[in-house]
Amino acid sequence: MRILLKTQVAQSLPTVWAGFNRTLFERLSPPFPPVKIVRFDGCLRGDIVHLQLNFFLFRQDWISRIVDQQAGNEEIFFIDEGIKLPFFLTYWHHHHRLLRSSTDTNDQTIIIDDITFRSAFRSADYLLYPILWLQFAFRKPIYKRFFRIF
């Protein structure tokens, strides 16, 4: 299944790219499940992000590798793919895109979360979709606040 969310922020493309760091990643963590960042190398090819999700009665590791990253004048992107996923996911591909969106008065950037995921059963994908959509929609106001004061 695919989730596609877009958020426009009032900062230039280079500023937004510079802000994609551990501090932002910590702020993007949803209220449930609580997330412990075990490892955060960054957003460049080969980097690893290791999270531990706390479901109170049990914990699940989520480890992703940055498999691609490119930067240009109009777009910067990186792609993370799951290499160890929580029990409810069998596939994870998250394409993070930052697009220049200039107006006559200021530079702005559109942050795109383009996610493809799968579980073991197609019916479970439909159950997971609204939960995952909410987890990532939760990021929109955080992106706006973070890049307003960055």
Long-range contacts (C-beta under 8 A, 24 or more apart in sequence): 1-116, 1-117, 1-118, 1-125, 1-126, 1-128, 1-129, 2-114, 2-115, 2-116, 3-113, 3-114, 3-115, 3-117, 3-129, 3-132, 3-133, 3-136, 4-112, 4-113, 4-114, 4-115, 5-112, 5-113, 5-133, 5-136, 5-137, 5-139, 5-140, 6-110, 6-111, 6-112, 6-113, 7-110, 7-111, 7-112, 7-139, 7-140, 7-143, 7-144, 8-101, 8-108, 8-109, 8-110, 8-111, 9-108, 9-109, 9-110, 9-111, 9-143, 9-144, 9-147, 9-148, 10-106, 10-108, 10-144, 10-147, 10-148, 11-107, 11-108, 11-109, 11-147, 11-148, 11-150, 12-100, 12-107, 12-108, 12-109, 13-73, 13-74, 13-75, 13-76, 13-98, 13-99, 13-100, 13-107, 13-109, 15-107, 15-109, 15-147, 15-150, 16-98, 16-109, 16-111, 16-147, 16-150, 17-71, 17-76, 17-98, 19-146, 19-147, 19-150, 20-78, 20-96, 20-98, 24-146, 25-49, 27-142, 27-146, 28-138, 28-139, 28-142, 28-143, 30-135, 30-138, 31-138, 41-66, 42-66, 43-69, 43-78, 43-96, 44-69, 44-78, 45-69, 45-78, 49-80, 53-86, 60-86, 60-87, 61-86, 62-86, 64-92, 64-94, 73-100, 74-99, 74-100, 75-99, 75-100, 88-119, 88-124, 88-128, 89-117, 89-118, 89-119, 89-128, 90-118, 90-119, 90-120, 91-116, 91-117, 91-118, 92-116, 92-117, 93-117, 109-147, 111-143, 113-139
